[in-house]
Amino acid sequence: MVNIKRIPMYIQGLDENIEGGIPEKHIVLVCGSAGTMKSSITFNVLYNEALIGKTGIYISLEQSYDSLVEHIRNMGYDLSRINLIHINELQNLIPKLQEYKNSNKGNVIIIDLGCIRKEIKDVKVAGNRSWMNVIKNIVLKTKQALPSELLAIDSLSALYVLSKFENPRIELFFIFEFLRDSGMTSYLISEMPLDGSRYSQYEVEDYLSDGIIFLNLSKLRRTVVREIRVVKLRATDANNDVFSLEFKNAQFHALYGGKTPLL
């Protein structure tokens, strides 16, 4: 039997139901509508992996670094336990990362693409069609300067607006091939419509990905319950029940799998 190395989601009650976590080097869609904590559970993985010495790259296409870090701190994460590296200028990318090469802490590298977009626009380096190449270049240079095991892109919806794909199916295929070739475990945040009619914008992402994690807001009496469900996860005997998702004391919990929570 092949022993598959896995990356936990660090969600108590869920990891036990997916054989311990996501298989290494898998590409996972983290899907949900606004307010379902997609970004939070993704950062939660990178943070906890940094606590054990690993390095993750978080590419933020919408939210600024300051806004993201304020949100993370308000959730109760102790950021002094890791190196939180802010990249907002391409010219300083390599020198800044090399400062942390011999650190005894793990790293979360936040690529603030909003700032980088302004930098590139000012010098007229790239048009919309080349933005995916810019992101690939950033990832490759980051990995070269500071070996990285995890990658998060937040979000696919913003990437599509930025890149303006002419042939989404073909271009997405090559994006997924790039992610597989990178050797990293990748988390792609996908904004879903409120009616939950699809997990991703073009739907081709569903079968190109190795896993789909679905987050939902469900009305229960006069309150709203956050829910999480593993729709698919290759090479894993996954429990596909719907779990309630709770966050307390900087820890996620998945509860009441297959059952209605008692309120």
N, C-alpha and C positions, 0 to 999 in steps of 0.2 A: 504493500500500500504506500502511495506517495505521501510524504509528509509535507503538507502545504504550509508555508509561513504566512501568518495573518497579521493584519493591523487591526487592533480593536477599534470599535467606534467610541469606546469609553462611555457607553450608555449602559448602566447596570440594568440587567433584565433583558437586554437585547443581545449583547455579545454572546450570552449563554445560548441563545436561540439561533445563532449563525456560526456555530462551531468556533467561536472565539473572535471572529472579526472578518474583515475583508481580505481575501487573498492578495498577497503582495503583487504589485505591478498591474492590478486590475484597474479599469476605468469605470467609475461609478457616477451615475447621475443622482444628484440630490435635488429632488423636485418638490415643489409646493407653491402655493399662492403667497402673497405678501403676509408677513407676520407669523409665519410658521416656524421660524428659527432655523432656516436653511443655513445661513451664514454662521450662526452660532454653533450648530453641531459640527460644522466643517472645521471651524477654527478650534473647537474643542479637541478634535483629533490631532491637529498640528501641535497644539499646546502640550497635550499629554505626551506625544511622541518626543517633543523637545525636552521634556522633563527626564527622559531616559537617554538623552544625548543625540537625538536625531535632528535632521534639518529639513524643514518644509518651506516651500515657496507659496505665498498667498498673493495672487494677482487680483487686485481690486480695480475693477473697471468703472465702478459707479461711486462707491463710498470713499471719501477722503481718508487718509491715514488718521488724522486727528479724530474724526467722527468714529471710525472703527475702533480705535484704541479707547476712546471714552466709553463706548458701549461695552467693550471687553472688561474694562476696569469696574464698571457698574455691575457686571455680572459676578464679580468677586474673584476673578483670577489674579493670582500673585505673579505679576509679570517680572518681578525681580529674580525669579527662579530660572528664567531663560534669557537668551539674547533676543530681543525684539529689534530687528534691523529694518530701518526705513530707507527704501530706495526711491528717490524722487528725481534723480538726475542720471542720465545714462553715462555721462562723462566720469561720474564718481563711482560707477557700479563696481568695477574690479577692485580699486583701492579700498573702498569701504568694506567689501566682503572679506578681503584679505586680512583686515584687522582682527577678524574673529576666527581665523584659520586654526589657531592653537588654543582656542578657548576650551575650558572644561565644562562649559554649558552647551545645551542644545540650542538650536536657532529656529526662529520663525522669521522669514524674510518677507516683508510686505512690500510688494511692488505697487507703488501709487501711480497707476497709469494716467490718472487725471493730470497730474503734474508733468509726466513725461510727454503726454499729448501736447501740452502747451509748449514744452521745450522744442519738440520736433516741428510743430506748426510754425513756431517763430523762425526757425532756420530753413523752413520749406524742404525738409528732407523726404517726407513720405506723404503720399496721398491715401485716401481711404482704402483703396484696393490692396495696399501693402501692409496694412496694420497687423494682419495675422503673421506676416513674416517678421515684423518688429517684435511681436510677442515671442515667437519661436527663438529669435536671436537673443532676447533677454533671458529666456529660460536656459538656453545652451551656455551662454556666458556665465550665468549665475551658477550653474552646475559645475562648470569648469573651475571657477574660483572657490566655491564652497560646496563640496559634494552633497547632493540633496536626494532624499528618498521619497518625498511627498510633494504633490503639486495641487493647488486649489485654484480654480478660475471662477471668479464671482463678478459677473454672471455670464452665461451664454447669451442671454437676451441682449445685454449691452454689447457683447462681442459682435453679434449679428448686425446691430445698428451701426457699429463702427466700421465693420468690414464690408457690408453691402455685397453679400455673395451673389454672383451671377448664376452659378449652378450649385445650389446648396448641397445636393447629394454627393457630387464629386468632391467638392471642396471639404465637406465634413469627413468624407472617407480619408482624405489625406491628413486632416487634422488628427483624427484618431490614430492613424498610422504613426504620426509624429509622436503622439503621447505614448504609444506602445514602445516605440524605439527608444524613448527617453529612459525606460527602465524604472520609472517612478510609479507609485500608486497615485492615481489622479482622481480628484473630486470635482465634478463639473456642476455648478449650481444652476438649476433650470427653473425659471419663473413660469408657473402654470397659470392658465386662465382660471377665473373664479369658478367656472362650472366644472372644472376638473376633466375636461373632455380629452386632454392629451397631456402626456408627461413632458413633451418638448415641442419646440416650435415647428420643426420639420418632420418629426416622428422617426426619421431615419436614425436619430441619435439613440432611440430605444433599443434597436437591435445591434447597433455598433458597440454599445456599452456592455460591460460585463455584469453590471448590477444597476438596479434602480431602487432608490430609497425614497419613499413617498411620505411627505409630511402634509398634514391636513388640519383644518380647524372645523370641529364638529359641534353643532349646537346641542346642548343637553339641558333641558328645562330652561332656566334663565341664565345659564352660563355657557361659556365656550370652552371646549376641551381640545387641547392639542393632541394629535395622534401621529403615530409613526408606523410604517409598514414596509417590510422588505418585499418588493414586488418580484424581483428576481435577483439571483446571485449565483453566477456560474461556479462550478466546482465546490458547491456548498449545499449541504442538507439544511436549508433555511426554513424556519417557521414563518409562514406568510400571514399569520394572524395580525389583526390590528391591535396595537398597544397604545395606551395613553402615555403621553410624553410629559414628564415633569422635570423642572430644574430647581434644585434646592442646594444651598451651600456649595455653589460652584460645581455641582455634579448633576448629570442627567440621569433620569430613571425612566425605564419603560415598564409600565404596570398593566395589569388586567388583560393580558393577551387573550383575545378571543371572547372577552367578557365585557359587559357594560360596567363602567366604574360606579361605585356607590357614592352618591353625593347627598 
